[in-house]
């Protein structure tokens, strides 16, 4: 069927964003390290390890990013492979750490306002000043504990989750936690199991010596404000005095630390402790305050907001005029359907960064998928739906704002936000204003793109089974319909919050004027959002979907674990990227390491293409036929040329596959080894083709739109894999071999 041409908009020439590199701790281009020399609106100057400066235009850096040759690392540790990594902390430890963080953040808010903080007087607080003193904290901690627990309980209204009331610590411990939290830049990692705490001294020194050294290190953080050298000289005098007495008693003499070690001890006290001791708590609180005054949002990604709501399908489709094409049965179906949408918006430009649909209620899965979508490239999605303009808005953010819903308080989401070095703020109310803009868009302007659906009977939105008797809602179709409205209409419509400017033009203008944080490199994206699972280590490395990944560290781990008496089979945690199977990450006990596929697998094979090719192989070839890499890649290329691969990659209306669903796919389709029959590297893959009909359904692997993830996984596990009967010429003495001179591949 012929379809109308994509919508066209008058827009200026393409303007590439300017990536801000001022806070980068590492800049890597083609595996070469650089440091930032200078940056302005015209160019970026980088210096390599040999000391040579090189100029890069913003267009060059953008092109390098698009080719996955450009990566930056931010924060005190690498985003991709560094520590700490909250996504690998046990859930119960994460819950406790975020509870402490919420309590400490609440204290900062109370301290910034003082005793007039709303509800403080009503709760019985009678002091004139809010401080970290023991007496004040004794009165304040029960109030903070009640506030934080009630906020958490308010976020568990869906799903029947039972919230367990958590107790806060004593004043002394609260004071210590606040110092740790403040000196580490209010990062929640510092509250996990005592990591990043102050005063960590090498244990090889005698405890008696450490006590004396630490007492004099603390002299630096006093009102007299001595220099480190002066505090060190005072320590020398004290050690000389103490040793004179100990020598007379025949006791062990105190040792002196080196000047470098003493300086490290002073630094280990923490910035907050030092500033508070030398300049006072008021100045320290002002220096480390995490509460900003008002919203001064100028830069894309400076503040993004996420919200969720249930779509009123009847009203929406009535305004769109599509209900006139529907039968009474189909109308009854959409009346009972529950369709949830999770949206992320950039406050500075009002651009929509993410839009995820689900037939199930909001959960950590939907919020994590929306967060990943917000920081990822979405131009493929706009191509698949046939949009007239690219969905080019993605950015690493500084602050994420959500309400107290359970999908946002999930420790998995909060850990990912922290791992991206972003701040997560909670608000008491939902994002009603943004929701109103989008809902009014669907109701009043949908006629501008309804010609795309002309001539259809709505059978693509309401699907029927093979017998024609059972009808169900097609989320893919609805998702395409609404995303098309966002990409082609909303982003190109004047926005009152932008003074009449369109979100698209605001994005182009502000990304060229203000540097934005560079997007994630694929390795970083896999590290933060990759599906985590446990795998055994063999002499071939680890195996996933029939592919072996090997690395020298994997073999060292196998030898070390196997050498322990009574140890279990060697294993490790891995993370996989559903968009590219060429690489995985594995945890070696201290950091995440990248391992590549042992076979000559191209760099851009997705899990949908790979499983779809294996499923086709199982349906066509005899049961004992070898799985050859060349045959699987032919099937992958067929899926790409037909447009099915691009549709599947767009993930419209589908959730991210879980570890259990991957396990089911492995059991059904990868029960045999894959023969790498290429002599040398595998040939390049075919280009992704966009389907002529954007409403065409893609690969059906991992399709799991159901009432619950558990029900869908059970349905996937019960799937019957259809394979032809084994060949009668199979060698009965060696059922694993098909080298009998007869090949029935058809």
ZABADO-139029 format. One record per residue (C-alpha): x, y, z. Coordinates in steps of 0.1 Angstrom, whole numbers, padded with zeros to 4 digits, always signed. Example, Ala and Ser with C-alpha at 12.3 -4.5 7.8 and 13.67 -1.06 7.14 Angstrom:
2
+0123-0045+0078 +0137-0011+0071 
END
This chain:
746
+0000+0000+0000 +0013+0035-0009 +0019+0058+0020 +0022+0095+0022 +0056+0111+0023 +0070+0120+0057 +0061+0154+0071 +0085+0182+0061 +0094+0212+0082 +0112+0244+0074 +0142+0244+0097 +0177+0259+0097 +0208+0240+0087 +0219+0214+0111 +0237+0228+0142 +0258+0203+0161 +0260+0206+0199 +0290+0218+0218 +0301+0192+0244 +0313+0206+0277 +0345+0189+0288 +0355+0211+0318 +0347+0184+0344 +0361+0155+0324 +0387+0134+0343 +0395+0115+0312 +0392+0122+0274 +0398+0092+0251 +0398+0094+0213 +0406+0062+0194 +0421+0048+0227 +0444+0077+0230 +0444+0098+0262 +0439+0136+0261 +0435+0164+0286 +0415+0196+0280 +0436+0228+0273 +0408+0252+0264 +0373+0254+0250 +0351+0281+0235 +0322+0284+0212 +0344+0278+0181 +0368+0250+0190 +0382+0227+0217 +0419+0223+0222 +0432+0190+0236 +0467+0179+0246 +0479+0143+0240 +0502+0124+0263 +0533+0136+0243 +0524+0172+0251 +0512+0182+0216 +0481+0204+0214 +0455+0196+0188 +0425+0217+0177 +0391+0200+0173 +0360+0217+0159 +0327+0209+0176 +0317+0192+0143 +0347+0169+0145 +0340+0159+0181 +0303+0153+0172 +0314+0131+0143 +0338+0112+0165 +0310+0106+0190 +0286+0093+0163 +0314+0068+0153 +0318+0057+0189 +0354+0068+0189 +0350+0095+0215 +0346+0088+0253 +0349+0109+0284 +0350+0099+0321 +0336+0122+0348 +0337+0122+0385 +0363+0109+0409 +0363+0075+0392 +0357+0063+0357 +0321+0061+0346 +0327+0030+0325 +0350+0008+0346 +0357+0026+0379 +0346+0022+0414 +0324+0026+0433 +0296+0012+0412 +0262+0014+0429 +0246-0008+0404 +0266-0038+0419 +0258-0031+0455 +0234-0055+0473 +0198-0041+0473 +0195-0041+0511 +0227-0020+0514 +0215+0004+0487 +0182+0009+0504 +0200+0017+0537 +0224+0041+0519 +0196+0060+0501 +0176+0062+0534 +0206+0079+0550 +0210+0101+0520 +0173+0112+0521 +0176+0119+0559 +0208+0139+0554 +0193+0159+0525 +0163+0166+0547 +0186+0179+0574 +0203+0202+0549 +0169+0216+0538 +0159+0222+0574 +0192+0238+0583 +0189+0262+0553 +0155+0274+0565 +0160+0271+0602 +0134+0265+0630 +0107+0280+0607 +0109+0250+0584 +0073+0239+0576 +0061+0214+0602 +0091+0217+0625 +0074+0237+0652 +0043+0216+0650 +0064+0185+0656 +0077+0199+0689 +0110+0214+0679 +0117+0244+0702 +0153+0254+0696 +0163+0287+0681 +0189+0273+0657 +0195+0241+0637 +0230+0227+0642 +0249+0194+0642 +0252+0196+0679 +0243+0165+0699 +0215+0181+0718 +0199+0196+0687 +0202+0163+0668 +0186+0145+0697 +0154+0165+0691 +0157+0166+0653 +0165+0130+0643 +0130+0116+0653 +0114+0143+0632 +0136+0136+0602 +0130+0099+0606 +0093+0104+0605 +0094+0128+0575 +0116+0104+0554 +0096+0073+0562 +0063+0090+0554 +0076+0102+0521 +0087+0067+0512 +0054+0053+0523 +0036+0078+0501 +0055+0064+0471 +0042+0028+0476 +0006+0033+0467 +0008+0011+0436 +0017-0026+0435 +0009-0035+0470 +0044-0030+0483 +0047-0031+0521 +0071-0005+0534 +0092-0013+0564 +0097+0016+0588 +0134+0024+0590 +0152+0037+0621 +0178+0065+0620 +0211+0064+0638 +0221+0081+0671 +0233+0118+0670 +0270+0109+0671 +0266+0085+0641 +0244+0110+0622 +0271+0137+0627 +0298+0113+0613 +0276+0104+0583 +0270+0140+0575 +0307+0148+0574 +0313+0118+0551 +0284+0128+0529 +0294+0164+0526 +0331+0159+0520 +0324+0135+0492 +0302+0160+0474 +0269+0146+0487 +0273+0114+0467 +0254+0084+0481 +0283+0061+0474 +0300+0074+0505 +0272+0060+0526 +0274+0024+0514 +0291+0001+0539 +0314+0029+0552 +0331+0033+0518 +0349+0067+0512 +0348+0074+0550 +0375+0098+0564 +0405+0090+0584 +0416+0058+0566 +0451+0052+0578 +0475+0025+0567 +0473-0004+0592 +0510-0012+0592 +0516+0016+0617 +0513+0010+0655 +0480+0021+0670 +0497+0041+0697 +0515+0061+0670 +0484+0067+0650 +0465+0082+0679 +0492+0108+0685 +0495+0115+0648 +0458+0119+0643 +0454+0142+0673 +0480+0166+0658 +0465+0163+0623 +0433+0176+0638 +0451+0207+0650 +0450+0219+0614 +0412+0221+0617 +0411+0246+0646 +0403+0282+0649 +0441+0291+0651 +0443+0278+0615 +0480+0266+0615 +0497+0255+0584 +0503+0218+0578 +0540+0223+0583 +0534+0240+0617 +0511+0211+0628 +0538+0187+0618 +0564+0206+0638 +0541+0204+0669 +0539+0167+0664 +0577+0164+0663 +0579+0183+0696 +0552+0161+0712 +0568+0129+0701 +0602+0140+0715 +0585+0148+0748 +0567+0115+0750 +0597+0094+0740 +0618+0109+0768 +0593+0096+0793 +0588+0062+0776 +0626+0057+0774 +0629+0061+0811 +0601+0034+0816 +0616+0011+0790 +0586+0013+0767 +0585+0013+0729 +0593+0047+0715 +0569+0065+0692 +0577+0068+0655 +0573+0098+0634 +0554+0098+0601 +0569+0112+0569 +0558+0147+0560 +0538+0133+0530 +0519+0108+0552 +0511+0135+0577 +0497+0157+0549 +0476+0128+0537 +0462+0124+0572 +0452+0160+0574 +0435+0158+0540 +0417+0126+0550 +0398+0146+0577 +0376+0158+0549 +0368+0192+0534 +0337+0197+0555 +0355+0189+0588 +0384+0212+0580 +0363+0241+0568 +0340+0238+0598 +0369+0236+0623 +0389+0265+0607 +0360+0288+0596 +0330+0276+0615 +0299+0255+0607 +0279+0283+0591 +0306+0288+0564 +0310+0251+0560 +0273+0246+0555 +0271+0275+0530 +0301+0260+0511 +0287+0225+0509 +0250+0233+0507 +0231+0211+0482 +0201+0234+0481 +0200+0259+0453 +0181+0292+0453 +0155+0291+0427 +0156+0276+0392 +0181+0293+0368 +0179+0268+0340 +0199+0278+0309 +0217+0247+0297 +0201+0216+0281 +0205+0188+0306 +0208+0211+0335 +0175+0199+0348 +0152+0171+0334 +0119+0159+0348 +0103+0124+0346 +0067+0116+0351 +0042+0088+0344 +0004+0087+0339 -0023+0065+0325 -0036+0074+0290 -0074+0080+0286 -0076+0061+0253 -0113+0067+0247 -0110+0105+0249 -0077+0106+0230 -0089+0085+0201 -0123+0103+0200 -0105+0136+0195 -0083+0120+0169 -0114+0108+0150 -0103+0072+0149 -0131+0059+0170 -0154+0063+0140 -0136+0034+0124 -0140+0011+0154 -0166-0016+0162 -0184-0018+0195 -0162-0047+0205 -0130-0026+0198 -0144+0003+0218 -0151-0020+0247 -0115-0032+0245 -0099+0002+0247 -0122+0012+0276 -0108-0016+0297 -0072-0012+0286 -0046+0002+0309 -0019+0021+0290 +0009+0038+0309 +0033+0063+0295 +0066+0074+0311 +0080+0107+0298 +0112+0127+0303 +0114+0164+0294 +0143+0188+0293 +0133+0219+0312 +0156+0244+0294 +0142+0235+0259 +0110+0216+0267 +0123+0189+0244 +0110+0154+0250 +0140+0132+0258 +0121+0099+0263 +0087+0084+0259 +0080+0048+0269 +0047+0030+0268 +0037-0001+0287 +0006-0022+0292 +0016-0027+0328 +0017-0003+0357 +0048+0018+0363 +0078+0000+0378 +0115+0002+0381 +0117-0014+0346 +0097+0014+0330 +0116+0042+0348 +0150+0026+0340 +0140+0022+0303 +0129+0059+0302 +0162+0070+0318 +0182+0050+0293 +0162+0064+0264 +0167+0100+0277 +0205+0097+0275 +0206+0077+0242 +0205+0084+0205 +0169+0082+0192 +0173+0090+0155 +0166+0054+0145 +0132+0056+0162 +0122+0087+0143 +0133+0070+0111 +0113+0039+0118 +0081+0058+0125 +0086+0078+0093 +0090+0112+0110 +0098+0142+0090 +0125+0154+0115 +0150+0135+0136 +0145+0128+0173 +0180+0142+0181 +0175+0152+0217 +0196+0132+0242 +0219+0145+0269 +0236+0135+0301 +0219+0155+0329 +0229+0173+0360 +0196+0170+0379 +0167+0145+0376 +0134+0156+0392 +0106+0130+0399 +0078+0126+0424 +0078+0100+0452 +0063+0072+0431 +0077+0036+0437 +0091+0034+0402 +0114+0064+0410 +0123+0054+0445 +0135+0020+0434 +0172+0016+0443 +0180+0004+0408 +0170+0037+0393 +0186+0058+0420 +0218+0038+0417 +0219+0044+0379 +0213+0082+0384 +0242+0083+0409 +0264+0063+0385 +0257+0089+0358 +0270+0115+0383 +0235+0131+0384 +0215+0144+0413 +0181+0130+0420 +0155+0154+0435 +0120+0144+0446 +0090+0167+0445 +0058+0165+0465 +0036+0169+0434 +0036+0153+0399 +0047+0171+0367 +0011+0183+0359 +0021+0212+0337 +0042+0191+0313 +0015+0164+0312 -0011+0190+0302 +0010+0202+0273 +0014+0167+0259 -0022+0156+0264 -0036+0187+0248 -0012+0181+0219 -0027+0146+0212 -0063+0159+0215 -0061+0191+0194 -0034+0187+0168 -0036+0151+0158 -0053+0159+0125 -0019+0171+0112 -0006+0135+0110 -0038+0114+0107 -0034+0112+0069 -0007+0086+0077 -0034+0063+0089 -0060+0071+0062 -0075+0040+0046 -0068+0018+0076 -0096+0001+0095 -0077+0004+0129 -0069-0033+0127 -0033-0024+0134 -0042-0009+0168 -0067-0037+0177 -0052-0070+0167 -0072-0103+0164 -0060-0138+0168 -0058-0164+0141 -0095-0173+0145 -0106-0137+0144 -0125-0140+0177 -0100-0126+0202 -0091-0089+0201 -0063-0072+0219 -0046-0038+0219 -0015-0034+0198 +0009-0012+0219 +0034-0010+0190 +0009+0008+0168 -0003+0031+0195 +0033+0040+0204 +0042+0048+0168 +0011+0069+0165 +0018+0090+0196 +0056+0092+0192 +0051+0105+0157 +0030+0133+0172 +0058+0143+0196 +0086+0142+0171 +0069+0159+0142 +0044+0182+0158 +0052+0190+0194 +0088+0198+0189 +0080+0221+0160 +0051+0239+0176 +0057+0273+0194 +0058+0268+0231 +0044+0294+0255 +0070+0284+0281 +0097+0294+0256 +0082+0327+0247 +0069+0314+0214 +0100+0295+0203 +0097+0259+0193 +0114+0232+0214 +0134+0221+0184 +0148+0256+0177 +0155+0261+0214 +0175+0229+0215 +0196+0239+0184 +0202+0274+0198 +0211+0264+0234 +0232+0234+0225 +0253+0257+0203 +0255+0284+0229 +0260+0264+0261 +0282+0233+0263 +0263+0201+0272 +0276+0170+0288 +0288+0145+0261 +0265+0114+0256 +0275+0080+0268 +0299+0058+0249 +0285+0023+0242 +0309+0008+0268 +0296+0032+0294 +0260+0026+0284 +0265-0012+0288 +0281-0006+0322 +0252+0014+0336 +0222+0000+0318 +0233-0034+0306 +0214-0065+0318 +0233-0082+0346 +0235-0120+0349 +0258-0147+0363 +0278-0169+0340 +0302-0198+0345 +0338-0195+0334 +0353-0222+0312 +0385-0226+0293 +0367-0207+0265 +0357-0178+0287 +0320-0170+0294 +0291-0179+0270 +0260-0159+0262 +0235-0167+0234 +0259-0192+0220 +0288-0167+0218 +0320-0172+0238 +0338-0141+0252 +0374-0146+0265 +0400-0124+0283 +0432-0132+0302 +0416-0120+0334 +0388-0144+0330 +0412-0173+0328 +0431-0160+0358 +0398-0159+0377 +0390-0194+0366 +0423-0207+0379 +0421-0188+0412 +0386-0199+0420 +0391-0235+0410 +0422-0236+0432 +0402-0230+0464 +0393-0263+0482 +0356-0271+0480 +0349-0241+0458 +0320-0239+0434 +0324-0239+0397 +0342-0206+0386 +0317-0179+0377 +0314-0141+0373 +0289-0114+0368 +0285-0101+0333 +0266-0072+0317 +0254-0073+0281 +0243-0046+0256 +0212-0056+0237 +0221-0033+0208 +0256-0049+0202 +0268-0084+0211 +0304-0078+0200 +0314-0070+0236 +0303-0077+0271 +0316-0065+0305 +0326-0089+0333 +0334-0081+0369 +0369-0092+0380 +0363-0086+0417 +0374-0049+0417 +0363-0034+0384 +0344-0040+0352 +0365-0053+0323 +0355-0054+0286 +0358-0088+0268 +0352-0093+0231 +0336-0122+0212 +0360-0150+0203 +0343-0155+0169 +0344-0129+0141 +0311-0113+0151 +0304-0079+0135 +0302-0049+0158 +0265-0041+0154 +0245-0073+0158 +0217-0068+0183 +0200-0095+0204 +0168-0093+0183 +0186-0100+0151 +0208-0127+0166 +0179-0145+0183 +0156-0140+0153 +0183-0155+0130 +0187-0185+0154 +0149-0189+0155 +0147-0190+0117 +0176-0215+0116 +0158-0238+0141 +0126-0237+0120 +0143-0244+0087 +0173-0267+0093 +0173-0302+0106 +0177-0306+0143 +0213-0320+0142 +0226-0294+0117 +0254-0272+0129 +0248-0236+0135 +0273-0218+0113 +0281-0181+0118 +0279-0175+0080 +0243-0189+0079 +0232-0169+0109 +0247-0136+0095 +0228-0142+0062 +0196-0144+0082 +0206-0113+0102 +0212-0094+0069 +0178-0106+0056 +0161-0091+0087 +0180-0059+0081 +0171-0056+0045 +0134-0063+0052 +0133-0035+0078 +0124-0059+0107 +0157-0053+0125 +0153-0015+0126 +0117-0019+0139 +0128-0043+0166 +0157-0020+0176 +0133+0009+0180 +0117-0009+0210 +0083+0007+0204 +0058-0007+0229 +0083-0033+0243 +0102-0036+0275 +0139-0043+0280 +0144-0081+0280 +0152-0096+0314 +0179-0120+0324 +0154-0148+0327 +0141-0141+0291 +0176-0143+0278 +0180-0177+0296 +0149-0190+0279 +0161-0179+0245 +0194-0196+0252 +0176-0229+0261 +0154-0228+0231 +0177-0217+0203 +0214-0219+0214 +0217-0255+0227 +0245-0262+0202 +0279-0246+0195 +0282-0221+0167 +0308-0229+0141 +0329-0198+0131 +0334-0208+0095 +0349-0175+0083 +0386-0175+0073 +0394-0141+0089 +0370-0114+0101 +0333-0116+0093 +0320-0094+0064 +0303-0062+0071 +0266-0063+0079 +0239-0050+0055 +0227-0014+0062 +0197-0011+0084 +0167-0006+0061 +0137+0014+0073 +0104-0003+0065 +0083+0013+0037 +0053+0009+0060 +0063+0023+0095 +0034+0004+0111 +0050-0029+0101 +0057-0053+0130 +0093-0062+0135 +0111-0093+0149 +0089-0111+0174 +0117-0123+0196 +0114-0110+0232 +0079-0097+0227 +0065-0096+0262 +0036-0072+0265 +0015-0087+0292 -0002-0081+0325 +0030-0088+0345 +0067-0096+0338 +0063-0129+0357 +0034-0140+0335 +0053-0130+0304 +0084-0149+0314 +0063-0179+0322 +0047-0177+0288 +0081-0174+0271 +0094-0204+0290 +0065-0225+0278 +0071-0216+0242 +0073-0246+0220 +0103-0245+0197 +0094-0260+0163 +0122-0278+0146 +0122-0303+0116 +0126-0339+0125 +0163-0351+0127 +0177-0365+0095 +0175-0402+0090 +0212-0402+0079 +0224-0390+0113 +0253-0412+0126 +0238-0430+0156 +0273-0436+0171 +0280-0399+0173 +0248-0379+0175 +0268-0346+0178 +0284-0350+0144 +0268-0344+0110 +0300-0349+0090 +0284-0378+0070 +0289-0365+0036 +0253-0355+0032 +0241-0320+0039 +0204-0312+0040 +0205-0274+0044 +0175-0259+0026 
END
